[in-house]
Amino acid sequence: MGETYISVKDYAAKTNRSIQGVYQQMKREKNAEQLKGHIIIKQVNNRDVKYLDEYAVKLLSQNRNNVPAVVLNIEDKEKIKMLESENK
């Protein structure tokens, strides 16, 4: 039974991320060390395409930094401005 591989482009699409974001995560020192031997490069249409094995996919999924989005209401912004002006 052979390993299953997925291209970086397909992995990015599958996880709703940008290709650049996946490559940046792969380059991080912590991840780069652990990914050695789990990324293969194949020639496709005269281009080098990187493929991730199952371990690499699992590692990138586990180590993904989910940065929470900060959402402020317009009312909150107005209240903040009012309180700041009161403090002055």
Biopython code that builds the backbone (N, CA, C, O; Angstrom):
import numpy as np
from Bio.PDB.StructureBuilder import StructureBuilder

atoms = [
    (1, "MET", "N", (0.837, -1.179, 0.000)),
    (1, "MET", "CA", (0.000, 0.000, 0.000)),
    (1, "MET", "C", (0.888, 1.251, 0.000)),
    (1, "MET", "O", (1.749, 1.391, 0.869)),
    (2, "GLY", "N", (0.690, 2.161, -0.963)),
    (2, "GLY", "CA", (1.534, 3.345, -1.077)),
    (2, "GLY", "C", (1.009, 4.519, -0.283)),
    (2, "GLY", "O", (-0.138, 4.549, 0.164)),
    (3, "GLU", "N", (1.897, 5.486, -0.126)),
    (3, "GLU", "CA", (1.531, 6.731, 0.558)),
    (3, "GLU", "C", (0.563, 7.528, -0.306)),
    (3, "GLU", "O", (0.577, 7.431, -1.533)),
    (4, "THR", "N", (-0.266, 8.307, 0.349)),
    (4, "THR", "CA", (-1.159, 9.211, -0.344)),
    (4, "THR", "C", (-0.552, 10.607, -0.285)),
    (4, "THR", "O", (-0.117, 11.059, 0.774)),
    (5, "TYR", "N", (-0.525, 11.286, -1.430)),
    (5, "TYR", "CA", (0.049, 12.626, -1.506)),
    (5, "TYR", "C", (-0.986, 13.607, -2.023)),
    (5, "TYR", "O", (-1.875, 13.244, -2.793)),
    (6, "ILE", "N", (-0.859, 14.863, -1.588)),
    (6, "ILE", "CA", (-1.729, 15.943, -2.055)),
    (6, "ILE", "C", (-0.830, 17.142, -2.355)),
    (6, "ILE", "O", (0.107, 17.430, -1.611)),
    (7, "SER", "N", (-1.124, 17.829, -3.441)),
    (7, "SER", "CA", (-0.303, 18.995, -3.780)),
    (7, "SER", "C", (-0.592, 20.120, -2.782)),
    (7, "SER", "O", (-1.651, 20.163, -2.156)),
    (8, "VAL", "N", (0.365, 21.014, -2.655)),
    (8, "VAL", "CA", (0.194, 22.157, -1.752)),
    (8, "VAL", "C", (-1.010, 22.979, -2.197)),
    (8, "VAL", "O", (-1.776, 23.464, -1.364)),
    (9, "LYS", "N", (-1.178, 23.136, -3.509)),
    (9, "LYS", "CA", (-2.300, 23.900, -4.055)),
    (9, "LYS", "C", (-3.628, 23.255, -3.659)),
    (9, "LYS", "O", (-4.553, 23.948, -3.237)),
    (10, "ASP", "N", (-3.724, 21.931, -3.793)),
    (10, "ASP", "CA", (-4.968, 21.231, -3.435)),
    (10, "ASP", "C", (-5.217, 21.266, -1.929)),
    (10, "ASP", "O", (-6.358, 21.396, -1.487)),
    (11, "TYR", "N", (-4.139, 21.150, -1.139)),
    (11, "TYR", "CA", (-4.281, 21.222, 0.313)),
    (11, "TYR", "C", (-4.800, 22.600, 0.725)),
    (11, "TYR", "O", (-5.670, 22.706, 1.589)),
    (12, "ALA", "N", (-4.265, 23.649, 0.106)),
    (12, "ALA", "CA", (-4.699, 25.009, 0.422)),
    (12, "ALA", "C", (-6.180, 25.183, 0.091)),
    (12, "ALA", "O", (-6.932, 25.756, 0.879)),
    (13, "ALA", "N", (-6.595, 24.691, -1.068)),
    (13, "ALA", "CA", (-7.999, 24.807, -1.467)),
    (13, "ALA", "C", (-8.901, 24.014, -0.516)),
    (13, "ALA", "O", (-9.979, 24.473, -0.141)),
    (14, "LYS", "N", (-8.449, 22.834, -0.138)),
    (14, "LYS", "CA", (-9.230, 21.960, 0.750)),
    (14, "LYS", "C", (-9.433, 22.592, 2.129)),
    (14, "LYS", "O", (-10.468, 22.389, 2.763)),
    (15, "THR", "N", (-8.447, 23.354, 2.586)),
    (15, "THR", "CA", (-8.510, 23.954, 3.920)),
    (15, "THR", "C", (-8.905, 25.428, 3.887)),
    (15, "THR", "O", (-8.813, 26.124, 4.899)),
    (16, "ASN", "N", (-9.346, 25.904, 2.714)),
    (16, "ASN", "CA", (-9.769, 27.303, 2.544)),
    (16, "ASN", "C", (-8.689, 28.294, 2.950)),
    (16, "ASN", "O", (-8.950, 29.252, 3.678)),
    (17, "ARG", "N", (-7.477, 28.054, 2.472)),
    (17, "ARG", "CA", (-6.350, 28.931, 2.763)),
    (17, "ARG", "C", (-5.680, 29.324, 1.467)),
    (17, "ARG", "O", (-5.929, 28.729, 0.419)),
    (18, "SER", "N", (-4.831, 30.327, 1.544)),
    (18, "SER", "CA", (-4.073, 30.710, 0.356)),
    (18, "SER", "C", (-2.851, 29.791, 0.228)),
    (18, "SER", "O", (-2.352, 29.252, 1.216)),
    (19, "ILE", "N", (-2.393, 29.632, -0.997)),
    (19, "ILE", "CA", (-1.207, 28.813, -1.237)),
    (19, "ILE", "C", (-0.008, 29.434, -0.526)),
    (19, "ILE", "O", (0.815, 28.726, 0.054)),
    (20, "GLN", "N", (0.082, 30.762, -0.576)),
    (20, "GLN", "CA", (1.194, 31.458, 0.080)),
    (20, "GLN", "C", (1.172, 31.221, 1.583)),
    (20, "GLN", "O", (2.221, 31.061, 2.206)),
    (21, "GLY", "N", (-0.029, 31.196, 2.169)),
    (21, "GLY", "CA", (-0.153, 30.946, 3.608)),
    (21, "GLY", "C", (0.355, 29.571, 3.989)),
    (21, "GLY", "O", (0.995, 29.405, 5.028)),
    (22, "VAL", "N", (0.072, 28.583, 3.152)),
    (22, "VAL", "CA", (0.545, 27.217, 3.420)),
    (22, "VAL", "C", (2.064, 27.169, 3.314)),
    (22, "VAL", "O", (2.730, 26.574, 4.162)),
    (23, "TYR", "N", (2.619, 27.803, 2.260)),
    (23, "TYR", "CA", (4.082, 27.813, 2.113)),
    (23, "TYR", "C", (4.750, 28.534, 3.283)),
    (23, "TYR", "O", (5.799, 28.095, 3.754)),
    (24, "GLN", "N", (4.163, 29.627, 3.755)),
    (24, "GLN", "CA", (4.728, 30.331, 4.911)),
    (24, "GLN", "C", (4.730, 29.433, 6.135)),
    (24, "GLN", "O", (5.700, 29.402, 6.893)),
    (25, "GLN", "N", (3.633, 28.698, 6.324)),
    (25, "GLN", "CA", (3.574, 27.795, 7.467)),
    (25, "GLN", "C", (4.624, 26.690, 7.330)),
    (25, "GLN", "O", (5.236, 26.287, 8.320)),
    (26, "MET", "N", (4.831, 26.204, 6.110)),
    (26, "MET", "CA", (5.817, 25.154, 5.880)),
    (26, "MET", "C", (7.230, 25.648, 6.177)),
    (26, "MET", "O", (8.079, 24.872, 6.614)),
    (27, "LYS", "N", (7.488, 26.947, 5.939)),
    (27, "LYS", "CA", (8.831, 27.509, 6.130)),
    (27, "LYS", "C", (9.161, 27.802, 7.584)),
    (27, "LYS", "O", (10.335, 27.925, 7.934)),
    (28, "ARG", "N", (8.152, 27.916, 8.436)),
    (28, "ARG", "CA", (8.440, 28.224, 9.843)),
    (28, "ARG", "C", (9.395, 27.182, 10.403)),
    (28, "ARG", "O", (9.267, 25.988, 10.131)),
    (29, "GLU", "N", (10.349, 27.654, 11.187)),
    (29, "GLU", "CA", (11.431, 26.800, 11.676)),
    (29, "GLU", "C", (10.923, 25.512, 12.318)),
    (29, "GLU", "O", (11.430, 24.427, 12.036)),
    (30, "LYS", "N", (9.923, 25.642, 13.180)),
    (30, "LYS", "CA", (9.382, 24.478, 13.879)),
    (30, "LYS", "C", (8.819, 23.456, 12.889)),
    (30, "LYS", "O", (9.062, 22.256, 13.016)),
    (31, "ASN", "N", (8.068, 23.945, 11.907)),
    (31, "ASN", "CA", (7.443, 23.048, 10.941)),
    (31, "ASN", "C", (8.444, 22.519, 9.923)),
    (31, "ASN", "O", (8.391, 21.345, 9.556)),
    (32, "ALA", "N", (9.353, 23.369, 9.463)),
    (32, "ALA", "CA", (10.315, 22.974, 8.430)),
    (32, "ALA", "C", (11.131, 21.770, 8.882)),
    (32, "ALA", "O", (11.387, 20.855, 8.099)),
    (33, "GLU", "N", (11.531, 21.776, 10.128)),
    (33, "GLU", "CA", (12.333, 20.670, 10.667)),
    (33, "GLU", "C", (11.538, 19.369, 10.656)),
    (33, "GLU", "O", (12.060, 18.323, 10.271)),
    (34, "GLN", "N", (10.287, 19.431, 11.075)),
    (34, "GLN", "CA", (9.460, 18.226, 11.168)),
    (34, "GLN", "C", (8.972, 17.739, 9.806)),
    (34, "GLN", "O", (8.622, 16.569, 9.655)),
    (35, "LEU", "N", (8.948, 18.623, 8.824)),
    (35, "LEU", "CA", (8.456, 18.250, 7.494)),
    (35, "LEU", "C", (9.519, 17.605, 6.608)),
    (35, "LEU", "O", (9.202, 17.088, 5.537)),
    (36, "LYS", "N", (10.777, 17.633, 7.047)),
    (36, "LYS", "CA", (11.847, 17.038, 6.237)),
    (36, "LYS", "C", (11.513, 15.572, 5.954)),
    (36, "LYS", "O", (11.215, 14.800, 6.866)),
    (37, "GLY", "N", (11.569, 15.212, 4.681)),
    (37, "GLY", "CA", (11.284, 13.838, 4.269)),
    (37, "GLY", "C", (9.807, 13.560, 4.035)),
    (37, "GLY", "O", (9.441, 12.448, 3.654)),
    (38, "HIS", "N", (8.956, 14.554, 4.258)),
    (38, "HIS", "CA", (7.513, 14.367, 4.082)),
    (38, "HIS", "C", (6.950, 15.210, 2.944)),
    (38, "HIS", "O", (5.737, 15.269, 2.745)),
    (39, "ILE", "N", (7.845, 15.863, 2.197)),
    (39, "ILE", "CA", (7.445, 16.658, 1.042)),
    (39, "ILE", "C", (8.221, 16.116, -0.152)),
    (39, "ILE", "O", (9.444, 15.993, -0.101)),
    (40, "ILE", "N", (7.505, 15.793, -1.226)),
    (40, "ILE", "CA", (8.189, 15.346, -2.435)),
    (40, "ILE", "C", (7.933, 16.359, -3.539)),
    (40, "ILE", "O", (6.922, 17.062, -3.538)),
    (41, "ILE", "N", (8.863, 16.420, -4.476)),
    (41, "ILE", "CA", (8.746, 17.347, -5.588)),
    (41, "ILE", "C", (8.658, 16.523, -6.868)),
    (41, "ILE", "O", (9.501, 15.668, -7.137)),
    (42, "LYS", "N", (7.615, 16.802, -7.651)),
    (42, "LYS", "CA", (7.424, 16.116, -8.933)),
    (42, "LYS", "C", (7.401, 17.152, -10.045)),
    (42, "LYS", "O", (6.961, 18.285, -9.847)),
    (43, "GLN", "N", (7.875, 16.755, -11.205)),
    (43, "GLN", "CA", (7.825, 17.614, -12.386)),
    (43, "GLN", "C", (6.459, 17.477, -13.038)),
    (43, "GLN", "O", (6.065, 16.379, -13.430)),
    (44, "VAL", "N", (5.730, 18.587, -13.156)),
    (44, "VAL", "CA", (4.442, 18.611, -13.827)),
    (44, "VAL", "C", (4.474, 19.771, -14.808)),
    (44, "VAL", "O", (4.605, 20.928, -14.408)),
    (45, "ASN", "N", (4.355, 19.465, -16.080)),
    (45, "ASN", "CA", (4.402, 20.495, -17.128)),
    (45, "ASN", "C", (5.631, 21.395, -16.989)),
    (45, "ASN", "O", (5.517, 22.620, -17.024)),
    (46, "ASN", "N", (6.785, 20.789, -16.832)),
    (46, "ASN", "CA", (8.074, 21.501, -16.703)),
    (46, "ASN", "C", (8.143, 22.413, -15.490)),
    (46, "ASN", "O", (8.913, 23.373, -15.485)),
    (47, "ARG", "N", (7.351, 22.129, -14.461)),
    (47, "ARG", "CA", (7.399, 22.899, -13.208)),
    (47, "ARG", "C", (7.561, 21.936, -12.055)),
    (47, "ARG", "O", (7.088, 20.801, -12.108)),
    (48, "ASP", "N", (8.232, 22.394, -11.012)),
    (48, "ASP", "CA", (8.345, 21.602, -9.796)),
    (48, "ASP", "C", (7.094, 21.836, -8.950)),
    (48, "ASP", "O", (6.770, 22.975, -8.612)),
    (49, "VAL", "N", (6.402, 20.762, -8.614)),
    (49, "VAL", "CA", (5.204, 20.850, -7.795)),
    (49, "VAL", "C", (5.469, 20.079, -6.507)),
    (49, "VAL", "O", (5.894, 18.924, -6.542)),
    (50, "LYS", "N", (5.214, 20.726, -5.367)),
    (50, "LYS", "CA", (5.443, 20.079, -4.076)),
    (50, "LYS", "C", (4.185, 19.329, -3.646)),
    (50, "LYS", "O", (3.064, 19.827, -3.753)),
    (51, "TYR", "N", (4.412, 18.125, -3.161)),
    (51, "TYR", "CA", (3.329, 17.278, -2.662)),
    (51, "TYR", "C", (3.593, 16.938, -1.208)),
    (51, "TYR", "O", (4.734, 16.711, -0.807)),
    (52, "LEU", "N", (2.522, 16.904, -0.422)),
    (52, "LEU", "CA", (2.598, 16.596, 1.003)),
    (52, "LEU", "C", (2.096, 15.183, 1.243)),
    (52, "LEU", "O", (1.096, 14.767, 0.658)),
    (53, "ASP", "N", (2.795, 14.438, 2.114)),
    (53, "ASP", "CA", (2.270, 13.123, 2.477)),
    (53, "ASP", "C", (1.277, 13.277, 3.624)),
    (53, "ASP", "O", (1.025, 14.391, 4.081)),
    (54, "GLU", "N", (0.718, 12.175, 4.085)),
    (54, "GLU", "CA", (-0.312, 12.212, 5.129)),
    (54, "GLU", "C", (0.210, 12.837, 6.420)),
    (54, "GLU", "O", (-0.512, 13.577, 7.089)),
    (55, "TYR", "N", (1.462, 12.541, 6.772)),
    (55, "TYR", "CA", (2.055, 13.099, 7.993)),
    (55, "TYR", "C", (2.150, 14.619, 7.886)),
    (55, "TYR", "O", (1.833, 15.333, 8.837)),
    (56, "ALA", "N", (2.587, 15.110, 6.728)),
    (56, "ALA", "CA", (2.734, 16.556, 6.534)),
    (56, "ALA", "C", (1.382, 17.254, 6.635)),
    (56, "ALA", "O", (1.273, 18.318, 7.245)),
    (57, "VAL", "N", (0.354, 16.657, 6.038)),
    (57, "VAL", "CA", (-0.992, 17.238, 6.103)),
    (57, "VAL", "C", (-1.466, 17.303, 7.546)),
    (57, "VAL", "O", (-2.016, 18.313, 7.982)),
    (58, "LYS", "N", (-1.250, 16.225, 8.280)),
    (58, "LYS", "CA", (-1.668, 16.176, 9.686)),
    (58, "LYS", "C", (-0.916, 17.219, 10.507)),
    (58, "LYS", "O", (-1.515, 17.913, 11.327)),
    (59, "LEU", "N", (0.390, 17.331, 10.291)),
    (59, "LEU", "CA", (1.217, 18.288, 11.025)),
    (59, "LEU", "C", (0.786, 19.722, 10.741)),
    (59, "LEU", "O", (0.636, 20.517, 11.669)),
    (60, "LEU", "N", (0.585, 20.061, 9.470)),
    (60, "LEU", "CA", (0.187, 21.419, 9.122)),
    (60, "LEU", "C", (-1.196, 21.749, 9.672)),
    (60, "LEU", "O", (-1.449, 22.880, 10.087)),
    (61, "SER", "N", (-2.083, 20.769, 9.675)),
    (61, "SER", "CA", (-3.425, 21.001, 10.207)),
    (61, "SER", "C", (-3.381, 21.233, 11.712)),
    (61, "SER", "O", (-4.091, 22.094, 12.230)),
    (62, "GLN", "N", (-2.553, 20.470, 12.411)),
    (62, "GLN", "CA", (-2.451, 20.606, 13.874)),
    (62, "GLN", "C", (-1.780, 21.903, 14.273)),
    (62, "GLN", "O", (-2.170, 22.522, 15.263)),
    (63, "ASN", "N", (-0.778, 22.324, 13.520)),
    (63, "ASN", "CA", (0.017, 23.499, 13.894)),
    (63, "ASN", "C", (-0.505, 24.791, 13.302)),
    (63, "ASN", "O", (0.130, 25.838, 13.426)),
    (64, "ARG", "N", (-1.648, 24.723, 12.666)),
    (64, "ARG", "CA", (-2.190, 25.919, 12.042)),
    (64, "ARG", "C", (-2.558, 26.946, 13.099)),
    (64, "ARG", "O", (-3.225, 26.636, 14.086)),
    (65, "ASN", "N", (-2.116, 28.156, 12.876)),
    (65, "ASN", "CA", (-2.431, 29.249, 13.799)),
    (65, "ASN", "C", (-3.735, 29.883, 13.369)),
    (65, "ASN", "O", (-3.799, 30.565, 12.346)),
    (66, "ASN", "N", (-4.756, 29.660, 14.137)),
    (66, "ASN", "CA", (-6.031, 30.315, 13.859)),
    (66, "ASN", "C", (-6.067, 31.625, 14.615)),
    (66, "ASN", "O", (-6.204, 31.651, 15.838)),
    (67, "VAL", "N", (-5.943, 32.693, 13.886)),
    (67, "VAL", "CA", (-5.950, 34.017, 14.495)),
    (67, "VAL", "C", (-7.393, 34.507, 14.516)),
    (67, "VAL", "O", (-8.012, 34.663, 13.464)),
    (68, "PRO", "N", (-7.930, 34.749, 15.706)),
    (68, "PRO", "CA", (-9.325, 35.191, 15.761)),
    (68, "PRO", "C", (-9.477, 36.587, 15.175)),
    (68, "PRO", "O", (-8.638, 37.463, 15.383)),
    (69, "ALA", "N", (-10.538, 36.768, 14.457)),
    (69, "ALA", "CA", (-10.823, 38.078, 13.877)),
    (69, "ALA", "C", (-11.481, 38.946, 14.935)),
    (69, "ALA", "O", (-12.321, 38.478, 15.704)),
    (70, "VAL", "N", (-11.096, 40.202, 14.964)),
    (70, "VAL", "CA", (-11.665, 41.142, 15.925)),
    (70, "VAL", "C", (-12.733, 41.946, 15.204)),
    (70, "VAL", "O", (-12.463, 42.597, 14.195)),
    (71, "VAL", "N", (-13.935, 41.895, 15.730)),
    (71, "VAL", "CA", (-15.052, 42.613, 15.122)),
    (71, "VAL", "C", (-15.582, 43.608, 16.135)),
    (71, "VAL", "O", (-15.966, 43.242, 17.246)),
    (72, "LEU", "N", (-15.597, 44.868, 15.740)),
    (72, "LEU", "CA", (-16.133, 45.916, 16.601)),
    (72, "LEU", "C", (-17.380, 46.486, 15.954)),
    (72, "LEU", "O", (-17.420, 46.736, 14.749)),
    (73, "ASN", "N", (-18.357, 46.678, 16.746)),
    (73, "ASN", "CA", (-19.587, 47.307, 16.294)),
    (73, "ASN", "C", (-19.349, 48.798, 16.122)),
    (73, "ASN", "O", (-18.495, 49.365, 16.805)),
    (74, "ILE", "N", (-20.073, 49.434, 15.239)),
    (74, "ILE", "CA", (-19.962, 50.890, 15.071)),
    (74, "ILE", "C", (-20.356, 51.578, 16.372)),
    (74, "ILE", "O", (-19.763, 52.585, 16.757)),
    (75, "GLU", "N", (-21.368, 51.022, 17.046)),
    (75, "GLU", "CA", (-21.791, 51.597, 18.322)),
    (75, "GLU", "C", (-20.666, 51.525, 19.344)),
    (75, "GLU", "O", (-20.474, 52.454, 20.128)),
    (76, "ASP", "N", (-19.916, 50.415, 19.337)),
    (76, "ASP", "CA", (-18.799, 50.263, 20.256)),
    (76, "ASP", "C", (-17.731, 51.326, 19.984)),
    (76, "ASP", "O", (-17.175, 51.908, 20.915)),
    (77, "LYS", "N", (-17.452, 51.572, 18.707)),
    (77, "LYS", "CA", (-16.451, 52.581, 18.349)),
    (77, "LYS", "C", (-16.881, 53.956, 18.840)),
    (77, "LYS", "O", (-16.071, 54.721, 19.364)),
    (78, "GLU", "N", (-18.163, 54.264, 18.668)),
    (78, "GLU", "CA", (-18.669, 55.563, 19.109)),
    (78, "GLU", "C", (-18.581, 55.681, 20.630)),
    (78, "GLU", "O", (-18.224, 56.736, 21.155)),
    (79, "LYS", "N", (-18.903, 54.609, 21.326)),
    (79, "LYS", "CA", (-18.843, 54.629, 22.787)),
    (79, "LYS", "C", (-17.391, 54.797, 23.248)),
    (79, "LYS", "O", (-17.125, 55.521, 24.208)),
    (80, "ILE", "N", (-16.477, 54.146, 22.581)),
    (80, "ILE", "CA", (-15.050, 54.271, 22.917)),
    (80, "ILE", "C", (-14.596, 55.714, 22.745)),
    (80, "ILE", "O", (-13.913, 56.261, 23.611)),
    (81, "LYS", "N", (-14.977, 56.337, 21.618)),
    (81, "LYS", "CA", (-14.604, 57.734, 21.390)),
    (81, "LYS", "C", (-15.180, 58.647, 22.466)),
    (81, "LYS", "O", (-14.512, 59.567, 22.937)),
    (82, "MET", "N", (-16.441, 58.378, 22.852)),
    (82, "MET", "CA", (-17.079, 59.194, 23.875)),
    (82, "MET", "C", (-16.351, 59.053, 25.213)),
    (82, "MET", "O", (-16.101, 60.048, 25.894)),
    (83, "LEU", "N", (-16.018, 57.842, 25.581)),
    (83, "LEU", "CA", (-15.303, 57.613, 26.845)),
    (83, "LEU", "C", (-13.910, 58.213, 26.819)),
    (83, "LEU", "O", (-13.448, 58.753, 27.824)),
    (84, "GLU", "N", (-13.234, 58.125, 25.676)),
    (84, "GLU", "CA", (-11.898, 58.730, 25.563)),
    (84, "GLU", "C", (-11.970, 60.239, 25.731)),
    (84, "GLU", "O", (-11.127, 60.839, 26.398)),
    (85, "SER", "N", (-12.984, 60.851, 25.121)),
    (85, "SER", "CA", (-13.113, 62.312, 25.256)),
    (85, "SER", "C", (-13.482, 62.706, 26.693)),
    (85, "SER", "O", (-13.061, 63.762, 27.165)),
    (86, "GLU", "N", (-14.259, 61.875, 27.391)),
    (86, "GLU", "CA", (-14.584, 62.141, 28.793)),
    (86, "GLU", "C", (-13.329, 62.069, 29.654)),
    (86, "GLU", "O", (-13.164, 62.864, 30.580)),
    (87, "ASN", "N", (-12.458, 61.134, 29.358)),
    (87, "ASN", "CA", (-11.229, 60.969, 30.136)),
    (87, "ASN", "C", (-10.275, 62.144, 29.963)),
    (87, "ASN", "O", (-9.507, 62.464, 30.870)),
    (88, "LYS", "N", (-10.323, 62.780, 28.806)),
    (88, "LYS", "CA", (-9.434, 63.921, 28.552)),
    (88, "LYS", "C", (-9.961, 65.131, 29.282)),
    (88, "LYS", "O", (-9.364, 66.205, 29.207)),
]
sb = StructureBuilder()
sb.init_structure("model")
sb.init_model(0)
sb.init_chain("A")
sb.init_seg("    ")
for serial, (resi, resn, name, xyz) in enumerate(atoms, 1):
    if name == "N":
        sb.init_residue(resn, " ", resi, " ")
    sb.init_atom(name, np.array(xyz, "f"), 0.0, 1.0, " ", f" {name:<3s}", serial, name[0])
structure = sb.get_structure()
